[in-house]
Amino acid sequence: MRRRMYFVFLVLVALMLGMLIFMVDSSPGWDDTGVSAAMVFAASGLMGAIHPARAWVWALAIATAGTYAGALIGRVLTDPDPAR
């Protein structure tokens, strides 16, 4: 049970890192893709070093958090009928 709680905690940390990268990358005036890519690389590397047995989980959690947050914001900004 303790291992499962530790893993869930690490997944939440990875998701929060992904959201933090998304927030920085989507802020007004931020136009540095190289730094954003380096942040994704560093966050994924950090999580992989902490728990190397599940490296694929960290890649998905970090990238997916930003992707879905961006999709949600894009949908809100471009959808003229939010009731759909």
OpenMM code with the backbone's topology and positions (N, CA, C; nanometers):
from openmm import Vec3, app, unit

residues = "MET ARG ARG ARG MET TYR PHE VAL PHE LEU VAL LEU VAL ALA LEU MET LEU GLY MET LEU ILE PHE MET VAL ASP SER SER PRO GLY TRP ASP ASP THR GLY VAL SER ALA ALA MET VAL PHE ALA ALA SER GLY LEU MET GLY ALA ILE HIS PRO ALA ARG ALA TRP VAL TRP ALA LEU ALA ILE ALA THR ALA GLY THR TYR ALA GLY ALA LEU ILE GLY ARG VAL LEU THR ASP PRO ASP PRO ALA ARG".split()
positions = [
    Vec3(0.0827, -0.1199, 0.0000),
    Vec3(0.0000, 0.0000, 0.0000),
    Vec3(0.0868, 0.1259, 0.0000),
    Vec3(0.1952, 0.1201, 0.0722),
    Vec3(0.2835, 0.2361, 0.0798),
    Vec3(0.3463, 0.2672, -0.0560),
    Vec3(0.3832, 0.1622, -0.1311),
    Vec3(0.4405, 0.1829, -0.2645),
    Vec3(0.3403, 0.2487, -0.3579),
    Vec3(0.2159, 0.2058, -0.3482),
    Vec3(0.1125, 0.2628, -0.4352),
    Vec3(0.0905, 0.4113, -0.4036),
    Vec3(0.0882, 0.4461, -0.2758),
    Vec3(0.0709, 0.5865, -0.2367),
    Vec3(0.1894, 0.6711, -0.2854),
    Vec3(0.3097, 0.6155, -0.2761),
    Vec3(0.4294, 0.6849, -0.3233),
    Vec3(0.4210, 0.7078, -0.4739),
    Vec3(0.3758, 0.6061, -0.5481),
    Vec3(0.3625, 0.6185, -0.6929),
    Vec3(0.2573, 0.7229, -0.7299),
    Vec3(0.1443, 0.7208, -0.6629),
    Vec3(0.0391, 0.8197, -0.6889),
    Vec3(0.0898, 0.9603, -0.6590),
    Vec3(0.1635, 0.9749, -0.5501),
    Vec3(0.2223, 1.1048, -0.5162),
    Vec3(0.3160, 1.1516, -0.6277),
    Vec3(0.3991, 1.0607, -0.6792),
    Vec3(0.4915, 1.0980, -0.7861),
    Vec3(0.4182, 1.1345, -0.9149),
    Vec3(0.3089, 1.0649, -0.9439),
    Vec3(0.2298, 1.1003, -1.0622),
    Vec3(0.1716, 1.2409, -1.0459),
    Vec3(0.1227, 1.2729, -0.9283),
    Vec3(0.0699, 1.4078, -0.9039),
    Vec3(0.1793, 1.5135, -0.9167),
    Vec3(0.2982, 1.4829, -0.8684),
    Vec3(0.4111, 1.5763, -0.8828),
    Vec3(0.4425, 1.5964, -1.0312),
    Vec3(0.4448, 1.4881, -1.1090),
    Vec3(0.4726, 1.4987, -1.2522),
    Vec3(0.3656, 1.5812, -1.3231),
    Vec3(0.2397, 1.5601, -1.2870),
    Vec3(0.1320, 1.6401, -1.3466),
    Vec3(0.1456, 1.7873, -1.3100),
    Vec3(0.1829, 1.8148, -1.1867),
    Vec3(0.2016, 1.9543, -1.1451),
    Vec3(0.3203, 2.0180, -1.2187),
    Vec3(0.4270, 1.9428, -1.2406),
    Vec3(0.5388, 1.9959, -1.3188),
    Vec3(0.4944, 2.0272, -1.4611),
    Vec3(0.4159, 1.9393, -1.5195),
    Vec3(0.3631, 1.9647, -1.6535),
    Vec3(0.2755, 2.0882, -1.6587),
    Vec3(0.1929, 2.1059, -1.5580),
    Vec3(0.1066, 2.2250, -1.5528),
    Vec3(0.1899, 2.3520, -1.5332),
    Vec3(0.2929, 2.3442, -1.4522),
    Vec3(0.3807, 2.4596, -1.4318),
    Vec3(0.4497, 2.4983, -1.5629),
    Vec3(0.4982, 2.4000, -1.6350),
    Vec3(0.5606, 2.4279, -1.7645),
    Vec3(0.4586, 2.4880, -1.8605),
    Vec3(0.3374, 2.4351, -1.8600),
    Vec3(0.2316, 2.4891, -1.9452),
    Vec3(0.2014, 2.6350, -1.9105),
    Vec3(0.1918, 2.6647, -1.7806),
    Vec3(0.1597, 2.8020, -1.7389),
    Vec3(0.2692, 2.9000, -1.7816),
    Vec3(0.3941, 2.8609, -1.7687),
    Vec3(0.5041, 2.9480, -1.8109),
    Vec3(0.5029, 2.9637, -1.9620),
    Vec3(0.4841, 2.8536, -2.0330),
    Vec3(0.4886, 2.8566, -2.1785),
    Vec3(0.3734, 2.9355, -2.2395),
    Vec3(0.2592, 2.9371, -2.1735),
    Vec3(0.1432, 3.0069, -2.2299),
    Vec3(0.1292, 3.1498, -2.1799),
    Vec3(0.2200, 3.1948, -2.0966),
    Vec3(0.2092, 3.3311, -2.0447),
    Vec3(0.2379, 3.4328, -2.1553),
    Vec3(0.1741, 3.5490, -2.1468),
    Vec3(0.1944, 3.6516, -2.2496),
    Vec3(0.3409, 3.6958, -2.2546),
    Vec3(0.3913, 3.7077, -2.3738),
    Vec3(0.5277, 3.7535, -2.3917),
    Vec3(0.6315, 3.6423, -2.3893),
    Vec3(0.5930, 3.5214, -2.3548),
    Vec3(0.6882, 3.4102, -2.3528),
    Vec3(0.6989, 3.3537, -2.4932),
    Vec3(0.8175, 3.3588, -2.5479),
    Vec3(0.8371, 3.3121, -2.6840),
    Vec3(0.9721, 3.2421, -2.6958),
    Vec3(0.9941, 3.1443, -2.6102),
    Vec3(1.1216, 3.0739, -2.6120),
    Vec3(1.0975, 2.9235, -2.6049),
    Vec3(1.0785, 2.8648, -2.7205),
    Vec3(1.0474, 2.7232, -2.7290),
    Vec3(1.1609, 2.6368, -2.6757),
    Vec3(1.2829, 2.6811, -2.6957),
    Vec3(1.3977, 2.6040, -2.6490),
    Vec3(1.3990, 2.5880, -2.4982),
    Vec3(1.3657, 2.6939, -2.4263),
    Vec3(1.3614, 2.6870, -2.2804),
    Vec3(1.2464, 2.5970, -2.2358),
    Vec3(1.1334, 2.6064, -2.3016),
    Vec3(1.0202, 2.5195, -2.2678),
    Vec3(1.0556, 2.3730, -2.2907),
    Vec3(1.1204, 2.3442, -2.4024),
    Vec3(1.1617, 2.2060, -2.4298),
    Vec3(1.2636, 2.1583, -2.3268),
    Vec3(1.3540, 2.2460, -2.2867),
    Vec3(1.4526, 2.2094, -2.1838),
    Vec3(1.3841, 2.1833, -2.0497),
    Vec3(1.2791, 2.2600, -2.0182),
    Vec3(1.2061, 2.2368, -1.8935),
    Vec3(1.1358, 2.1013, -1.8960),
    Vec3(1.0767, 2.0647, -2.0092),
    Vec3(1.0125, 1.9335, -2.0212),
    Vec3(1.1178, 1.8232, -2.0076),
    Vec3(1.2312, 1.8415, -2.0720),
    Vec3(1.3394, 1.7439, -2.0640),
    Vec3(1.3896, 1.7296, -1.9200),
    Vec3(1.4099, 1.8419, -1.8513),
    Vec3(1.4603, 1.8376, -1.7139),
    Vec3(1.3588, 1.7752, -1.6185),
    Vec3(1.2322, 1.8117, -1.6323),
    Vec3(1.1294, 1.7557, -1.5445),
    Vec3(1.1150, 1.6056, -1.5669),
    Vec3(1.1170, 1.5632, -1.6923),
    Vec3(1.1076, 1.4203, -1.7223),
    Vec3(1.2304, 1.3461, -1.6709),
    Vec3(1.3458, 1.4065, -1.6867),
    Vec3(1.4688, 1.3453, -1.6369),
    Vec3(1.4698, 1.3334, -1.4860),
    Vec3(1.4209, 1.4361, -1.4177),
    Vec3(1.4134, 1.4327, -1.2717),
    Vec3(1.3213, 1.3212, -1.2243),
    Vec3(1.2041, 1.3123, -1.2839),
    Vec3(1.1102, 1.2080, -1.2441),
    Vec3(1.1630, 1.0694, -1.2794),
    Vec3(1.2317, 1.0570, -1.3925),
    Vec3(1.2912, 0.9299, -1.4293),
    Vec3(1.4024, 0.8887, -1.3337),
    Vec3(1.4766, 0.9857, -1.2827),
    Vec3(1.5825, 0.9554, -1.1859),
    Vec3(1.5232, 0.9128, -1.0517),
    Vec3(1.4104, 0.9714, -1.0146),
    Vec3(1.3466, 0.9366, -0.8873),
    Vec3(1.2863, 0.7964, -0.8929),
    Vec3(1.2209, 0.7637, -1.0045),
    Vec3(1.1540, 0.6326, -1.0171),
    Vec3(1.1756, 0.5805, -1.1595),
    Vec3(1.2925, 0.5213, -1.1875),
    Vec3(1.3249, 0.4816, -1.3251),
    Vec3(1.2423, 0.3662, -1.3808),
    Vec3(1.1787, 0.2884, -1.2964),
    Vec3(1.1032, 0.1733, -1.3461),
    Vec3(0.9807, 0.2139, -1.4277),
    Vec3(0.9319, 0.3321, -1.4096),
    Vec3(0.8112, 0.3782, -1.4798),
    Vec3(0.8396, 0.5047, -1.5610),
    Vec3(0.9461, 0.5053, -1.6367),
    Vec3(0.9853, 0.6243, -1.7127),
    Vec3(0.8763, 0.6691, -1.8102),
    Vec3(0.8057, 0.5749, -1.8704),
    Vec3(0.7019, 0.6112, -1.9666),
    Vec3(0.5873, 0.6877, -1.9004),
    Vec3(0.5603, 0.6592, -1.7732),
    Vec3(0.4532, 0.7297, -1.7015),
    Vec3(0.4878, 0.8770, -1.6877),
    Vec3(0.6146, 0.9051, -1.6574),
    Vec3(0.6553, 1.0449, -1.6367),
    Vec3(0.6477, 1.1226, -1.7669),
    Vec3(0.6867, 1.0604, -1.8757),
    Vec3(0.6777, 1.1282, -2.0047),
    Vec3(0.5327, 1.1629, -2.0382),
    Vec3(0.4428, 1.0681, -2.0153),
    Vec3(0.3011, 1.0941, -2.0425),
    Vec3(0.2426, 1.1975, -1.9478),
    Vec3(0.2722, 1.1862, -1.8204),
    Vec3(0.2127, 1.2772, -1.7214),
    Vec3(0.2575, 1.4206, -1.7435),
    Vec3(0.3847, 1.4406, -1.7709),
    Vec3(0.4360, 1.5766, -1.7867),
    Vec3(0.3854, 1.6381, -1.9161),
    Vec3(0.3906, 1.5647, -2.0267),
    Vec3(0.3467, 1.6204, -2.1552),
    Vec3(0.1961, 1.6310, -2.1626),
    Vec3(0.1243, 1.5338, -2.1081),
    Vec3(-0.0209, 1.5314, -2.1204),
    Vec3(-0.0872, 1.6431, -2.0404),
    Vec3(-0.0319, 1.6767, -1.9273),
    Vec3(-0.0910, 1.7835, -1.8454),
    Vec3(-0.0981, 1.9129, -1.9245),
    Vec3(0.0102, 1.9505, -1.9883),
    Vec3(0.0113, 2.0725, -2.0686),
    Vec3(-0.0767, 2.0634, -2.1912),
    Vec3(-0.0783, 1.9468, -2.2523),
    Vec3(-0.1582, 1.9278, -2.3730),
    Vec3(-0.3073, 1.9449, -2.3452),
    Vec3(-0.3562, 1.8807, -2.2416),
    Vec3(-0.4990, 1.8915, -2.2111),
    Vec3(-0.5364, 2.0292, -2.1575),
    Vec3(-0.4489, 2.0915, -2.0835),
    Vec3(-0.4772, 2.2280, -2.0373),
    Vec3(-0.4863, 2.3224, -2.1572),
    Vec3(-0.3949, 2.3067, -2.2520),
    Vec3(-0.4000, 2.3892, -2.3730),
    Vec3(-0.5243, 2.3630, -2.4555),
    Vec3(-0.5639, 2.2367, -2.4658),
    Vec3(-0.6853, 2.2034, -2.5410),
    Vec3(-0.8089, 2.2639, -2.4763),
    Vec3(-0.8129, 2.2602, -2.3442),
    Vec3(-0.9263, 2.3188, -2.2730),
    Vec3(-0.9335, 2.4695, -2.2953),
    Vec3(-0.8220, 2.5361, -2.2826),
    Vec3(-0.8198, 2.6817, -2.3037),
    Vec3(-0.8535, 2.7156, -2.4482),
    Vec3(-0.7995, 2.6389, -2.5419),
    Vec3(-0.8310, 2.6618, -2.6825),
    Vec3(-0.9776, 2.6438, -2.7126),
    Vec3(-1.0375, 2.5432, -2.6522),
    Vec3(-1.1802, 2.5197, -2.6733),
    Vec3(-1.2634, 2.6334, -2.6147),
    Vec3(-1.2277, 2.6796, -2.4981),
    Vec3(-1.3019, 2.7892, -2.4348),
    Vec3(-1.2899, 2.9173, -2.5172),
    Vec3(-1.1716, 2.9439, -2.5698),
    Vec3(-1.1509, 3.0678, -2.6440),
    Vec3(-1.2104, 3.0662, -2.7840),
    Vec3(-1.2218, 2.9493, -2.8458),
    Vec3(-1.2668, 2.9454, -2.9850),
    Vec3(-1.4084, 2.8941, -3.0037),
    Vec3(-1.4697, 2.8352, -2.9039),
    Vec3(-1.6028, 2.7780, -2.9195),
    Vec3(-1.7088, 2.8866, -2.8945),
    Vec3(-1.7845, 2.9231, -2.9982),
    Vec3(-1.8855, 3.0273, -2.9802),
    Vec3(-2.0053, 2.9800, -2.8976),
    Vec3(-2.0274, 2.8495, -2.8910),
    Vec3(-2.1422, 2.7954, -2.8168),
    Vec3(-2.0918, 2.7022, -2.7060),
    Vec3(-2.0682, 2.7538, -2.5852),
    Vec3(-2.0129, 2.6706, -2.4802),
    Vec3(-2.1092, 2.5651, -2.4275),
    Vec3(-2.2362, 2.5685, -2.4699),
    Vec3(-2.3343, 2.4713, -2.4228),
    Vec3(-2.3158, 2.3347, -2.4892),
    Vec3(-2.2403, 2.3282, -2.5984),
    Vec3(-2.2201, 2.2002, -2.6688),
    Vec3(-2.1341, 2.1076, -2.5935),
] * unit.nanometer
topology = app.Topology()
chain = topology.addChain("A")
for resn in residues:
    res = topology.addResidue(resn, chain)
    for name in ("N", "CA", "C"):
        topology.addAtom(name, app.Element.getBySymbol(name[0]), res)
